Amino acid sequence: MDATEALQTTDAPDDAPTRELDVRSLGPPKPLQNTLETLAEIDDDEVVVQFNDRAPEFLYPKLDDRGFAYDTVEGEDMTVTTIWKA
């Protein structure tokens, strides 16, 4: 799955510019840290598409606290989470 497919498969705005973030090879807590750092830099209309090897359970409460919307799709070989400003 690529970023375009992720936008079509999730509730994220499908016409938004995207920023891809592949954290599959990183051990904890790097995926969480890298994602939060990336989110601090995005434009209001931008969607982050995070590719991970698991659902980012520890990220979800932090997204809620920061006012982000998100949707996750779990596949066989990766989990894709789209994140955007609510």
VOSEKOL-590897 format. One line per field, with one value per residue (C-alpha): residue number from 0; residue in three letters; y, x, z negated. Coordinates in steps of 0.05 Angstrom, whole numbers, plus 5000, padded with zeros to 4 digits. Layout:
<paros>
num = NUM / ...
residuo = ALA / ...
py = Y / ...
px = X / ...
pz = Z / ...
</paros>
This chain:
<paros>
num = 0 / 1 / 2 / 3 / 4 / 5 / 6 / 7 / 8 / 9 / 10 / 11 / 12 / 13 / 14 / 15 / 16 / 17 / 18 / 19 / 20 / 21 / 22 / 23 / 24 / 25 / 26 / 27 / 28 / 29 / 30 / 31 / 32 / 33 / 34 / 35 / 36 / 37 / 38 / 39 / 40 / 41 / 42 / 43 / 44 / 45 / 46 / 47 / 48 / 49 / 50 / 51 / 52 / 53 / 54 / 55 / 56 / 57 / 58 / 59 / 60 / 61 / 62 / 63 / 64 / 65 / 66 / 67 / 68 / 69 / 70 / 71 / 72 / 73 / 74 / 75 / 76 / 77 / 78 / 79 / 80 / 81 / 82 / 83 / 84 / 85
residuo = MET / ASP / ALA / THR / GLU / ALA / LEU / GLN / THR / THR / ASP / ALA / PRO / ASP / ASP / ALA / PRO / THR / ARG / GLU / LEU / ASP / VAL / ARG / SER / LEU / GLY / PRO / PRO / LYS / PRO / LEU / GLN / ASN / THR / LEU / GLU / THR / LEU / ALA / GLU / ILE / ASP / ASP / ASP / GLU / VAL / VAL / VAL / GLN / PHE / ASN / ASP / ARG / ALA / PRO / GLU / PHE / LEU / TYR / PRO / LYS / LEU / ASP / ASP / ARG / GLY / PHE / ALA / TYR / ASP / THR / VAL / GLU / GLY / GLU / ASP / MET / THR / VAL / THR / THR / ILE / TRP / LYS / ALA
py = 5000 / 5069 / 5138 / 5146 / 5079 / 5095 / 5159 / 5122 / 5067 / 5110 / 5169 / 5218 / 5274 / 5242 / 5307 / 5331 / 5335 / 5278 / 5267 / 5194 / 5168 / 5097 / 5075 / 4999 / 4988 / 5031 / 5004 / 5038 / 5095 / 5121 / 5112 / 5152 / 5206 / 5212 / 5216 / 5271 / 5311 / 5305 / 5326 / 5389 / 5410 / 5396 / 5447 / 5450 / 5414 / 5361 / 5287 / 5244 / 5172 / 5129 / 5060 / 5016 / 4942 / 4947 / 4992 / 5052 / 5043 / 5091 / 5145 / 5148 / 5183 / 5234 / 5248 / 5257 / 5305 / 5346 / 5350 / 5304 / 5257 / 5189 / 5124 / 5059 / 5001 / 4937 / 4894 / 4829 / 4860 / 4930 / 4977 / 5044 / 5103 / 5168 / 5229 / 5298 / 5361 / 5356
px = 5000 / 5026 / 5004 / 4951 / 4919 / 4922 / 4883 / 4830 / 4825 / 4820 / 4778 / 4834 / 4820 / 4839 / 4855 / 4906 / 4981 / 5016 / 5080 / 5103 / 5137 / 5164 / 5181 / 5178 / 5251 / 5255 / 5252 / 5212 / 5207 / 5233 / 5169 / 5130 / 5184 / 5193 / 5118 / 5107 / 5166 / 5138 / 5068 / 5098 / 5122 / 5062 / 5017 / 4944 / 4920 / 4974 / 4964 / 5019 / 5019 / 5057 / 5080 / 5093 / 5101 / 5045 / 4988 / 5017 / 4977 / 5018 / 5012 / 4935 / 4926 / 4979 / 4943 / 4878 / 4911 / 4940 / 4875 / 4893 / 4846 / 4873 / 4854 / 4892 / 4889 / 4925 / 4952 / 4991 / 5060 / 5049 / 5002 / 4986 / 4961 / 4938 / 4941 / 4913 / 4893 / 4820
pz = 5000 / 5017 / 4992 / 5046 / 5030 / 4956 / 4967 / 5007 / 4955 / 4893 / 4870 / 4885 / 4935 / 5001 / 5037 / 4986 / 4996 / 4960 / 4922 / 4917 / 4855 / 4856 / 4785 / 4796 / 4783 / 4720 / 4650 / 4595 / 4578 / 4645 / 4685 / 4634 / 4629 / 4705 / 4717 / 4664 / 4692 / 4762 / 4740 / 4708 / 4777 / 4822 / 4855 / 4834 / 4897 / 4898 / 4881 / 4852 / 4876 / 4826 / 4847 / 4786 / 4770 / 4717 / 4696 / 4659 / 4595 / 4554 / 4607 / 4607 / 4540 / 4558 / 4624 / 4586 / 4537 / 4594 / 4634 / 4692 / 4727 / 4750 / 4782 / 4783 / 4832 / 4814 / 4870 / 4873 / 4877 / 4849 / 4814 / 4845 / 4803 / 4834 / 4789 / 4802 / 4764 / 4742
</paros>
